[in-house]
Amino acid sequence: MRKLVENLLKLGISVFLLWLVLHNVDLRKLWDYISSIHIPLYIPSVLIAMTAFVLSAIRWYVFIRAYGLDITVWEAIKFVMIALSVGIILPAGAGPDVVRFLYGQKKNRHMRAQLLSSIFMDRFIGLTSLIFLALVGIYMDVKGLETIKRVIWLILAGFIITLVFLLSEAFDRITLKIFGNIQTLRIGERMEKFVKTFSMYRENKAALVLCFFISLTMQSLFGLSVYFIALSMGFHLDPVKAIFITASVNFITMIPISFSGIGIREGAFVFLLGQEIGREGAIALSLIYYFTTILAFSPGIIFFILEPIREKD
């Protein structure tokens, strides 16, 4: 019941934000932008976005290999695509990560702590790269980002401090002191296993660095996807600017206060690009970008049909 209320609240927030964004918008002009897409220029945006999602799976696979989990590259790609497809009907947040865990633990039931850690670190590095790109965009004078300079600095500092803490022995001591003696549902035992998984990164920081650069490449591809979408609509954005703005939008969209980021995404594009391509153009770009990402990971629907979460037995 509590989860239902929470989801309804997020859906309500999305509807309210969409109303704010679409208020006083020329709907005919908005539709003209959407319907006038030049398909040959639009197709590359879908292929680029699909490549970005494949890179996302490869980033996770680096952590999978570091832990010695029984998941192949192809399985990692399938699980990521399935998780994103299922995530369409889930509120923004950890829903797709839960789906990844459910698929990954099928052959790794004895290594669930390691699997959970791989997903956590994969998401954490992804968020860190988004903030880093937004910060670089600020110092490259990308218009619109300078107004949130201090906020991005604080968030990035918080992520770096958190990562340093997770990789320190202090994290082990504090966590085990709080949860180590709890026997209910074997919480203490489970937390001890989970804590031990992080010690791997103290000796294998190369995995973190590699995943960070994979993530930067992945987010750059999303930016290029937006660039081609804009080009197909008749807008000529600076491709470098498109990369930094898209990274900022992707980060803002991950804030779990709306349903699948709807409303927040459109507002962010209007805030960052509204003056350059117009309010209607920014909203149209946002809607097409959302549709493009869905199209890019849509093979996950086929994978889900062929390999459902629940096993037949």
Secondary structure, 3 states (H helix, E strand, C coil): CHHHHHHHHHHHHHHHHHHHHHCCCCHHHHHHHHHCCCHHHHHHHHHHHHHHHHHHHHHHHHHHHHHCCCCCHHHHHHHHHHHHHHHCCCCCCCHHHHHHHHHHCCCCHHHHHHHHHHHHHHHHHHHHHHHHHHHHHHHCCCCCCHHHHHHHHHHHHHHHHHHHHHCCHHHHHHHHHHHCCCCHHHHHHHHHHHHHHHCHHHHCHHHHHHHHHHHHHHHHHHHHHHHHHHHHCCCCCCHHHHHHHHHHHHHHHCCCCCCCCCCHHHHHHHHHHHHHHCHHHHHHHHHHHHHHHHHHCCHHHHHHHHCCCCCCC
